[in-house]
């Protein structure tokens, strides 16, 4: 499916400017890498969430319920960790 989209994009670009195949290749590379970048980003976020859940246990759920937003809750929890880290002298 993706390869069909890539070929179509390349054909469209080359039809408009046949002297610039590097542009077509660049678009194909960028469009091809986008799903990979999104997948990696999602995986990193999942790992952060898992670590915070392990570190805070039921407090994670409590903060999430209080804030109603995972991103906000995790930011608050990371700030707590930084505060503990600063107080311990590291």
HELIX and SHEET records of a PDB file:
HELIX    1   1 UNK A    2  UNK A   16  1                                  15    
HELIX    2   2 UNK A   21  UNK A   56  1                                  36    
HELIX    3   3 UNK A   58  UNK A   67  1                                  10    
HELIX    4   4 UNK A   70  UNK A   87  1                                  18    
END                                                                             
